[in-house]
């Protein structure tokens, strides 16, 4: 039986997210500090009949298979390889969709890693990063080789950083989608003539420990997100009251996350946030990229 390759696809949180000026391309530049957390999807790829068959489990709506980033990543990989795909792919979803946690982007990156291993590592890290940049602005982070990275541009330009010591994390979601394009427009409208902030107005030495990162933690999407979904502001206050070192909107929303000094503080926050009606997940920040696993024992489906 043909071996399969299994890759964990961790979620990300943005420990800092600033919206900079609109670039010539029409997109706003970003300044972001990405961190991977242990809440993760699982992608398994296995050689099969011609074509790409995607089976999705976990109860999270991922839309039509042809639009799924896993399928798009597999097509892009095989185009670079110069071969037609013949794959069975199993995707187990745990990361909520459209939540600012990068689930789809991480799934795409995991697919590229798994396919590269399945085919004997034909591409180095740089080759995979080039494919990733074509798939989406968050995808390169999950292939940069570190679980902590500073990103700018649209997120495709990265500086991998030494990971910080692991901290307990609480993720909360109100069950409401937050369209990214609308969030950008509302931030721009609020700023008006005020203009965009300067990029990297801090020393990189502040990214070497949790105290320095905590002092830089902010998210420019929060004001518009909290206005639209007021319970997020209440949940943030509940996390802070329970001892969160950092509590922020995740990406453009609508998830919220907290980083805590202890599991006891995180669990206390979970009880308070759950009482507000939000779904919650416990996790921790990661210190290393999840390893790939080869599984020769079974087929997919």
N, C-alpha and C positions, 0 to 999 in steps of 0.2 A: 504494500500500500504506500502511496506517495506521502512523504512527510508533510506535515503542515507547520507553519510558523505562527506563533501566538505572540501578539504585542499588546501591552497595556497602553492605553491612551489617556494620560492624566489630564484633568482639568487644569486651568490656570486662573489665577487672580491677578489683578493689577494693583500692586502696592502703591503705585503712583500713576496717574493718567491725566496729562495736561493736553489740551487742544491748542495747537499753535496756529499760525496764520495759514490761510488758504494758499496752496501752491499753484504754480502755473498749470498743473494737470487738472485743476479744479477740485482736488481733494485737500482736506485740511491735513497739515502735518501733525504728528502726535509725538509726545514724549511719554514713554511708559516704562515702568519697572515690572516685568513679568515674573511670576513665581509659580511653579508647578505644585499641585497638591495631590494627595493620594486618592481622592475621588476620581474614578477612572472608568472608561469604557474598555472593552476588550475586542480586538480585531484578530481573527484567525484567517489565514489565507492558505489555500491548498490547490495544487494543480488539478484541473478537471477537464471537462469537455470544452470545445471552443466557445468563447464568449465569457461573460462575467455574470455569475449568479450571486446575488446578495440576499442573505437571510438575516433579518433584524429581529432581535429579541430584547426583552427588557421593558416593553410597554411604553416606550417613548416614541412619539410620532416623529419620523424622520423624513416624511414626504416621499415623492416618487423615487424609485431606485436610481433612475438615470440622472437625477439631480443631486444625488447623494455625493458628498465629497470623497467618500471611499471609492466609489465607482470612477469618479473623475480622476482621482489619484492613480488608480490602477491603469486607466487608459493612458494617462500621461507617462507613467513609468514604462509601459510597453511600447509606446511610441518612441521614447528615448532608446529603448533596448532594440528596437527594430523588429519586434515580433508581435504576432497577434495574441491577445490574451486568451487563456484557457483556464479559468479560475472559478473556484467556489470560495466565497467569502462569507464568514459569519461575523456579524457585529452585535455585540451585547451592550446595550445602552444603560448607563447608570447616571450620566451627567444630564441634567435637564436641558432641553433644547431652547434656543433663543433666550438664554439667560445670562449672557456676558461671560460665560465660563470657558469658551473656546472648545466646546465638545466636538463640533464638526471638524474644526481645524486640526485638533489633536487626532481624531480618527484618520484624517487624511495623512498626517505625518506618520502615524503608526502603520498605515498601509504601505507607504513608501519604504519604511524600515523593514517591514516583514517581507515584502516582495524582493527587496535587495538581498536579504538573507536567503530567501528561497532560491534565488538564481545565482548564488555564489558570490555575492558582493561585487557586482560589476561596476558600481558607482561609489565613489568616495563621498565624504560628507559634503563637499562643495557641490558635487553634481546633484545630490538630493536637495540641497538648499535652493539651487536654481529651479528645480521642478516645484518646490514648495512655494516659492515666491509667485509663481504663476497661478497657484491654486487659491491663495488668499493671504491677507496681510498678517494673520496670526500663525499661519502654518509654519513659517521658518523658525519661530521660537522653539517649537517642539522638536526641532532637528538640530538645534545649535550645540548640543552636547552638554548643556548645563541646565539645571533647574531654576536658575536665576539669571536674568539678562535685562539689560537696558536696551530699549528699542526706540527708534525714531523714524522719521519719514512717515510711511503708512504702517510701520511696525516691521517692515521687511529688512531694515538695517539694524543690526544687532551687535551688542558687545556682551559676550558671555562673561558672567561674573562668578567668583567662588560662591557656592551655596552657603546660606546661613544655617545655623543649627536648627533642627526641626522644631516646630512649634505646633501645638494643637490648633485646629481650625474648625470653625462652624460656618456652614453655608446655609442660607435661608432664601426661599423663593416664594413670592406671593401668588404664583400661578397666573401672572399677567405678562404678556410679551411687551417688550419695549423696542420698537423699530429703530434701528441705528440711524438711518437717514433722517428721520424726524427729530431724533435727539440732537444730532449735529445742527440742524436748522434752528432749533429752539435755543441752543447755546449761542449761536451766532446772532440771533435776534436780540437776546438779552445783552450781549456785549455792545452792540451798536458801534458807536465811534470810539469806544474804549480801547478796542484793539486786542490783540492776542498777547499772551505772556511771552517772555524771553525763554529760549530753550536752555536747559542745563545750567540754571543759575544756582549751582551748588557744586561742592567738591565731591569727587568720586569716593573719597575716603569715608563719606557718610553712609555709603552703601555696604560697609564692611561689618556692620553689626545691627541688631534689631533696634537699638535705641536711635541710631542715626536714621535708619529707614523709617521708623515711626515718626520722626520729626519731619519727614518729607512726604508722608502719606496724605494724598488728597486725590480727588477725582472730580474733574470739571463737569461731569454729567450729573452729579448728585442733585444739584438744585432743581433742575428740570424734572428729574426722576422722582424726587420727593414731592414735588408739586402735583405730579400726575398720580402717584401712588403714596399717599401720606403714611400708610402703615410702615413703609420702609424707614421713614425718619424715626418712628416709634421703636422699630426693631433695632436700629442703630443705637439709640439711646439705651435700650435694654442690654445690648452687648457691652456698651461702655460701662454701664452700672455694674455689670458682672465682672469687670476687670479686663476687658479687651485692650490689648496694647495698640491694635489697629482695628478699626471697623470702617468699611468702605463699601460703596456700590461696586459690584464686579463688572468691569468693562463698561459698556453703555447701559447695562441693566438687563433684566430687572432683579437679578440676584444681589444679595448683600452677603458680605463675609466678615468674620472677625478672626483675628489672630490673638491667641491667649497664652498667658504664662504657664498655665497648668490645665490638665484635663478636667479638674474639678471646676475651675472657673468657666471652661467651655461648656460643661454639662449644665451648670447653673444658668448660663446664658441660653442654652438650648431650651430649657424649660420655660424661661420667660418669653422667648421669641415664639415658641410653639403655642403658647397661650394667646398670642396675638393672631393666630390663624395661619401662620406661614409654615410651609413644609421645610424641614431641616435635615441636613446631612452632617455627620462628623467626619473629619479628615485630619491630615497634618501636612505641613509643608514637606516637600521631598528634598533630600540631600543628594540624590543621584538619579540618573535616568533609569527608568525601569528596564531590566534586561529582557531580551527576546528569549522565547522558549521554542524548542523544536518538539513537536508532538507527532510521533509516527503511529499513534495507537488507534486513530479512528478517522472516519470521514466526517464531512460537514452535512448537517441537515437531518 
